[in-house]
Amino acid sequence: MFKGLFDFKNQSILIRWIIVVPVLIYIFIGLCALYGINSTSNIDNLLSSTFYKQIIWILLGAIVFIFTQYIRFQFLYDYSYVFYLFLFILIFSTMFFPKIEGARRWIPIGPFYFQPSELGKIIYVFGIARLFNDIKKKNELSYFFFIIIILSLIPPMLVFIQPDLGTAMIYFSIIIPMLFWSNFNVKIIIFLIAPLISMIAVSNLFFYYMWMIFLIIFIILINDKIYYKVINFILNLSASIISPYIWFEILKPHQRQRIETFIDPFSDPLGKGYQVIQSIITIGSGGLWGKGLGNGTQTQLRFLPVRDTDFVISVVSEEMGFVTIFFLLLVLCWLVYWVLDFAQRVENEYISTVMIGLLSIIFMHIIINFGMISGLLPVTGLPVPFISYGGSFFLTCSIIVGLINNIINNHI
């Protein structure tokens, strides 16, 4: 099956620095932050620190990046549904393995543990892109609306049940940009988002009534068949009804606590709200220019418990200042602009949609993490690409950038 996956003769190998330089900047900032976190350690501890371990992962990531340049996208297109089915089986199979830290997310392979949902983000992009590409060839898209919903939502719902709210959010967030880029009717995109809004709005009756009035008017005004309108209204009403059940029965206690902490972190300042409160203090502590590497009081005195993974941006803010955070956002805008520019030039709709999906993974990880550390979003445990310490996630991001580079070289 994998015989035609790689082409070591005809693939064009060229590093597109306009895409890679933003990644290198993120890697450099991440290494600076990790060095600052570990700067007070003695030399023996420093050699075993996350700083040096990250350097090893960076070297492995470079190898993975080069390796992805030889991948043939025609093979990925041909077997997109097979990989998608394989992803479903892998995620579903995690339910039959023992819990680790209260969740079933990993498959034990000897002494190692494999998290299929991590690499599965990439497989998900290829499967959804193929689905959208095939459906676009049909004339009556309305008939395929529920096919899109069911096939798109199965993997993220399984990830959510593990439970892994953060990764499930990434899966959900990939769908909308890919639908938009595929030029689907706006009503399909709205109807995909609407049930989620209905579930959230039901927590406040005033907002729920306002939302339902708007939704009913929208459903009436759209030019579509009556049965389609009725089904969508029932779908949103059902989402509202099952929302309390999801809150009390499906969401785990720690997930409910995260949402409650997000709403009011000071309700439990020494417990669940401690990390978020200390993160906000750490961000403000750095001011405009920062306190310098290794000089952050919140970081070095360990008031911020989680420092080198999910909340590493708080460390960057304290020791390198707001100017560095602003610079990181500018770099992200640079990356998004050029990937979108290249995606527009790709004539193959499937590959162009894949580029948008891959970009969405990196973009949403950064945006959700920035919102999480500043208290604008619930804590979900999502790291920052190329900055947070972590091996499997770093390699996944390296594959993503490598695939984008591959597309630019061989399909434009």
VMD Tcl script that draws the C-alpha trace (Angstrom):
set ca {
  {0.00 0.00 0.00}
  {2.76 2.43 0.94}
  {4.85 1.63 -2.13}
  {3.87 4.80 -3.99}
  {3.93 7.15 -1.00}
  {7.42 8.51 -1.66}
  {9.09 9.72 -4.82}
  {12.85 10.15 -4.33}
  {13.57 11.04 -7.97}
  {11.02 13.49 -9.36}
  {10.08 15.57 -6.30}
  {11.41 19.15 -6.26}
  {13.43 19.79 -3.07}
  {13.76 23.46 -2.21}
  {13.39 25.19 1.14}
  {10.96 28.09 0.84}
  {12.47 30.44 3.37}
  {9.49 32.77 3.23}
  {7.58 29.97 4.99}
  {10.41 28.45 7.03}
  {11.85 31.68 8.52}
  {8.73 32.32 10.68}
  {9.09 28.77 12.01}
  {12.78 29.36 12.80}
  {11.86 32.54 14.68}
  {9.37 30.61 16.81}
  {11.97 27.90 17.47}
  {14.55 30.52 18.50}
  {12.13 32.27 20.87}
  {11.17 28.90 22.33}
  {14.79 27.95 22.97}
  {15.42 31.32 24.62}
  {12.42 30.80 26.92}
  {13.47 27.24 27.82}
  {17.04 28.39 28.46}
  {15.74 31.14 30.77}
  {13.59 28.63 32.66}
  {16.57 26.30 33.20}
  {19.28 28.98 33.59}
  {19.44 28.64 37.38}
  {20.23 24.90 37.18}
  {23.74 23.56 37.57}
  {25.51 22.18 34.50}
  {24.51 18.53 35.14}
  {20.84 19.40 35.51}
  {21.01 21.77 32.53}
  {22.26 18.96 30.28}
  {19.17 16.94 31.19}
  {16.83 19.94 31.02}
  {13.98 20.62 28.61}
  {16.29 23.09 26.83}
  {18.71 20.42 25.62}
  {15.95 17.87 25.07}
  {14.21 20.40 22.83}
  {17.39 20.77 20.75}
  {17.28 17.02 20.11}
  {13.64 17.27 19.04}
  {14.53 20.17 16.74}
  {17.18 18.03 15.01}
  {14.68 15.19 14.61}
  {12.13 17.69 13.34}
  {14.58 18.88 10.67}
  {15.00 15.27 9.50}
  {11.23 14.80 9.39}
  {10.88 18.09 7.45}
  {13.33 16.89 4.79}
  {11.66 13.48 4.62}
  {8.23 15.00 3.93}
  {9.59 16.67 0.79}
  {9.51 13.30 -0.96}
  {5.85 12.53 -0.23}
  {3.54 12.20 -3.25}
  {0.19 13.94 -2.74}
  {-1.48 11.84 -5.42}
  {-0.97 8.83 -3.17}
  {-2.43 10.72 -0.20}
  {-5.43 11.71 -2.31}
  {-6.04 8.15 -3.51}
  {-5.94 6.70 -0.01}
  {-7.48 9.62 1.92}
  {-10.58 7.67 2.91}
  {-8.52 4.62 3.89}
  {-6.36 6.76 6.20}
  {-9.49 8.46 7.53}
  {-11.03 5.09 8.40}
  {-7.74 4.01 9.97}
  {-7.75 7.18 12.09}
  {-11.28 6.40 13.27}
  {-10.25 2.87 14.27}
  {-7.15 4.11 16.13}
  {-9.01 6.78 18.11}
  {-11.86 4.39 18.88}
  {-9.42 1.69 20.04}
  {-8.00 3.98 22.76}
  {-11.21 3.36 24.71}
  {-10.10 -0.23 25.32}
  {-6.73 0.65 26.86}
  {-6.11 1.60 30.51}
  {-6.54 5.20 31.62}
  {-3.45 7.36 32.03}
  {-3.93 10.42 34.22}
  {-7.70 9.99 34.00}
  {-7.92 9.78 30.18}
  {-7.81 7.16 27.45}
  {-5.78 8.93 24.75}
  {-2.81 6.63 24.25}
  {-2.06 3.24 22.71}
  {0.81 1.43 24.46}
  {3.48 0.11 22.09}
  {6.04 -1.67 24.25}
  {7.62 0.94 26.57}
  {6.24 3.80 24.45}
  {2.79 5.41 24.24}
  {1.30 6.58 20.94}
  {-1.38 9.30 20.89}
  {-3.27 8.78 17.60}
  {-5.25 12.03 17.88}
  {-2.03 14.09 17.60}
  {-0.81 12.81 14.24}
  {-4.47 12.26 13.38}
  {-4.94 16.02 12.90}
  {-2.99 15.73 9.64}
  {-4.85 12.62 8.51}
  {-8.11 14.38 9.36}
  {-7.19 17.30 7.07}
  {-6.54 14.98 4.12}
  {-9.75 13.01 4.69}
  {-11.96 16.10 5.05}
  {-10.32 17.78 2.04}
  {-11.10 14.70 -0.09}
  {-14.69 14.63 1.23}
  {-15.24 18.32 0.41}
  {-13.62 17.89 -2.99}
  {-15.88 14.97 -3.90}
  {-19.06 16.66 -2.65}
  {-18.24 19.87 -4.53}
  {-18.55 17.90 -7.76}
  {-22.24 17.30 -7.02}
  {-24.90 19.81 -8.00}
  {-27.24 19.53 -5.00}
  {-25.04 20.27 -1.99}
  {-28.03 20.38 0.36}
  {-28.43 16.61 0.08}
  {-24.89 16.13 1.35}
  {-25.20 18.53 4.29}
  {-25.69 15.77 6.87}
  {-22.98 13.63 5.31}
  {-20.59 16.53 5.90}
  {-21.78 16.87 9.50}
  {-21.58 13.17 10.37}
  {-18.23 12.36 8.73}
  {-16.63 15.61 9.90}
  {-17.73 15.32 13.52}
  {-17.06 11.64 14.27}
  {-13.28 11.99 14.98}
  {-13.51 15.16 17.12}
  {-16.42 13.68 19.11}
  {-14.38 10.53 19.82}
  {-11.42 12.70 20.89}
  {-13.76 14.73 23.12}
  {-14.98 11.54 24.83}
  {-11.38 10.39 25.65}
  {-11.55 13.14 27.16}
  {-9.32 15.65 25.37}
  {-11.17 18.96 25.03}
  {-8.20 20.90 23.62}
  {-7.46 18.51 20.74}
  {-11.19 18.17 20.01}
  {-11.37 21.96 19.69}
  {-8.58 21.87 17.11}
  {-10.45 19.23 15.09}
  {-13.64 21.31 15.19}
  {-11.80 24.52 14.26}
  {-10.27 22.94 11.15}
  {-13.66 22.29 9.54}
  {-14.85 25.91 9.12}
  {-11.81 27.37 7.28}
  {-11.75 24.36 4.94}
  {-15.46 24.72 4.20}
  {-15.03 28.42 3.56}
  {-12.02 27.87 1.29}
  {-13.91 25.18 -0.64}
  {-16.54 27.82 -1.57}
  {-19.41 25.98 0.07}
  {-22.65 27.89 0.50}
  {-22.47 30.17 3.56}
  {-25.67 28.63 4.94}
  {-23.92 25.26 5.28}
  {-21.13 26.87 7.31}
  {-23.66 28.73 9.49}
  {-25.73 25.61 10.08}
  {-22.58 23.75 11.16}
  {-21.80 26.44 13.73}
  {-25.40 27.11 14.82}
  {-25.94 23.96 16.99}
  {-22.78 24.75 18.95}
  {-23.99 28.31 19.56}
  {-27.40 26.95 20.64}
  {-25.70 24.66 23.18}
  {-23.72 27.56 24.66}
  {-26.53 30.14 24.53}
  {-28.91 27.96 26.55}
  {-26.86 28.76 29.68}
  {-28.46 32.24 29.62}
  {-32.17 32.35 28.78}
  {-32.10 35.95 27.51}
  {-29.29 35.29 25.05}
  {-30.87 31.96 24.12}
  {-34.19 33.57 23.20}
  {-32.42 36.30 21.20}
  {-30.35 33.69 19.39}
  {-33.36 31.49 18.57}
  {-35.31 34.48 17.22}
  {-32.37 35.33 14.95}
  {-32.00 31.69 13.88}
  {-35.72 31.31 13.07}
  {-35.69 34.49 10.97}
  {-32.58 33.27 9.15}
  {-34.11 29.84 8.47}
  {-37.30 31.44 7.13}
  {-35.47 33.86 4.84}
  {-33.07 31.40 3.23}
  {-34.11 30.10 -0.14}
  {-34.35 26.38 0.46}
  {-36.77 23.48 0.69}
  {-39.15 23.40 3.66}
  {-37.93 20.04 4.95}
  {-34.38 21.39 5.05}
  {-35.53 24.32 7.20}
  {-37.47 22.05 9.56}
  {-34.55 19.67 10.00}
  {-32.16 22.49 10.83}
  {-34.57 23.97 13.38}
  {-34.99 20.55 15.03}
  {-31.22 20.09 15.03}
  {-30.67 23.36 16.92}
  {-33.55 22.71 19.31}
  {-32.14 19.25 20.05}
  {-28.70 20.75 20.70}
  {-30.30 23.10 23.23}
  {-32.15 20.27 24.97}
  {-29.13 17.97 25.31}
  {-26.83 20.79 26.48}
  {-27.60 20.25 30.22}
  {-27.08 16.50 29.77}
  {-23.67 17.11 28.15}
  {-22.72 19.49 30.98}
  {-23.66 17.14 33.84}
  {-23.19 13.68 32.32}
  {-20.62 13.83 29.51}
  {-18.23 16.57 30.62}
  {-15.79 15.32 33.23}
  {-15.55 17.19 36.56}
  {-12.17 18.67 35.64}
  {-13.57 19.93 32.31}
  {-16.49 21.63 34.07}
  {-14.04 23.12 36.55}
  {-11.94 24.53 33.70}
  {-14.95 26.26 32.20}
  {-16.06 27.57 35.60}
  {-12.51 28.76 36.26}
  {-12.50 30.49 32.90}
  {-15.69 32.37 33.83}
  {-14.36 33.31 37.28}
  {-10.77 32.20 38.06}
  {-10.90 33.97 41.43}
  {-13.66 31.66 42.64}
  {-10.89 29.16 43.54}
  {-7.67 31.26 43.59}
  {-5.56 28.65 45.40}
  {-6.97 25.67 43.49}
  {-8.21 25.39 39.93}
  {-7.85 29.12 39.30}
  {-4.26 29.32 40.55}
  {-2.52 28.56 37.25}
  {-4.58 31.07 35.25}
  {-4.23 33.81 37.88}
  {-0.46 33.31 38.09}
  {-0.26 33.29 34.30}
  {-2.03 36.66 34.08}
  {0.26 38.07 36.79}
  {3.31 36.67 34.96}
  {2.25 38.28 31.68}
  {1.78 41.66 33.36}
  {5.01 41.31 35.33}
  {7.18 41.57 32.20}
  {5.84 44.94 31.10}
  {6.84 46.27 27.69}
  {10.46 45.10 27.45}
  {10.59 42.17 29.91}
  {12.92 41.43 32.82}
  {15.56 39.52 30.88}
  {16.23 35.79 30.46}
  {16.41 34.05 33.80}
  {15.26 37.16 35.70}
  {11.50 36.63 35.71}
  {10.36 36.54 39.32}
  {7.13 34.66 38.65}
  {8.99 32.14 36.51}
  {12.15 31.59 38.52}
  {10.40 31.52 41.91}
  {7.97 28.97 40.49}
  {4.81 30.92 41.18}
  {3.87 29.73 37.67}
  {3.75 25.91 38.06}
  {3.53 24.86 34.39}
  {6.29 26.81 32.68}
  {7.85 25.02 29.70}
  {4.82 23.51 27.93}
  {1.31 24.99 27.80}
  {2.18 28.27 29.59}
  {5.57 28.96 28.04}
  {4.22 32.13 26.39}
  {3.63 33.55 29.89}
  {7.36 33.06 30.48}
  {8.16 34.75 27.16}
  {5.99 37.69 28.17}
  {7.66 38.11 31.57}
  {11.28 37.69 30.51}
  {11.13 39.13 26.97}
  {8.27 41.58 27.28}
  {5.12 42.50 25.39}
  {7.19 43.56 22.36}
  {8.19 39.92 21.83}
  {4.57 38.76 22.10}
  {3.54 41.40 19.58}
  {6.40 40.33 17.32}
  {5.25 36.68 17.52}
  {1.76 37.72 16.41}
  {3.25 39.68 13.48}
  {5.26 36.61 12.50}
  {2.07 34.53 12.62}
  {0.35 37.06 10.34}
  {3.31 36.81 7.96}
  {3.04 33.01 7.85}
  {-0.74 33.08 7.33}
  {-0.48 35.68 4.56}
  {2.06 33.75 2.52}
  {0.43 30.35 2.95}
  {-2.87 31.86 1.81}
  {-1.08 33.49 -1.10}
  {0.45 30.20 -2.20}
  {-2.84 28.34 -1.63}
  {-4.55 30.69 -4.09}
  {-1.99 29.79 -6.75}
  {-2.54 26.03 -6.45}
  {-4.82 24.91 -9.27}
  {-5.73 21.59 -7.65}
  {-8.67 22.32 -5.28}
  {-7.95 19.29 -3.11}
  {-4.32 20.25 -2.45}
  {-5.24 23.90 -1.96}
  {-7.80 22.89 0.68}
  {-5.21 20.67 2.36}
  {-2.92 23.71 2.69}
  {-5.68 25.65 4.45}
  {-6.36 22.75 6.80}
  {-2.68 22.36 7.70}
  {-2.34 26.10 8.28}
  {-5.48 26.05 10.46}
  {-3.88 23.51 12.82}
  {-0.91 25.77 13.56}
  {-2.98 28.97 13.60}
  {-5.65 27.66 15.98}
  {-3.06 26.16 18.34}
  {-1.43 29.58 18.69}
  {-4.66 31.56 19.02}
  {-6.26 29.18 21.53}
  {-3.06 29.02 23.61}
  {-2.72 32.82 23.68}
  {-6.35 33.09 24.76}
  {-5.90 30.37 27.37}
  {-2.88 31.90 29.15}
  {-4.51 35.34 29.27}
  {-7.82 34.08 30.67}
  {-9.78 34.79 27.48}
  {-10.42 31.07 26.86}
  {-10.71 28.00 29.13}
  {-7.52 26.09 29.94}
  {-7.37 23.27 27.39}
  {-3.77 22.06 27.57}
  {-2.80 23.09 24.04}
  {0.91 23.88 23.47}
  {2.33 26.54 21.15}
  {3.85 25.21 17.90}
  {7.68 25.26 17.90}
  {7.86 27.17 21.22}
  {6.44 24.81 23.84}
  {8.57 21.89 24.90}
  {7.31 18.58 23.58}
  {8.48 15.85 21.25}
  {5.50 14.33 19.45}
  {3.82 17.71 18.99}
  {7.02 19.27 17.64}
  {7.37 16.46 15.09}
  {3.72 16.85 14.07}
  {4.27 20.58 13.44}
  {7.46 19.77 11.49}
  {5.44 17.43 9.26}
  {2.84 20.16 8.70}
  {5.41 22.76 7.62}
  {7.20 20.15 5.52}
  {4.00 19.25 3.68}
  {3.25 22.93 3.01}
  {6.78 23.38 1.66}
  {6.32 20.27 -0.49}
  {3.08 21.65 -1.98}
  {4.68 24.99 -2.83}
  {7.58 23.25 -4.59}
  {5.64 20.67 -6.58}
  {2.13 22.03 -7.17}
  {2.57 25.70 -8.09}
}
mol new
graphics top color blue
foreach p $ca { graphics top sphere $p radius 0.5 }
foreach p [lrange $ca 0 end-1] q [lrange $ca 1 end] { graphics top cylinder $p $q radius 0.2 }
display resetview
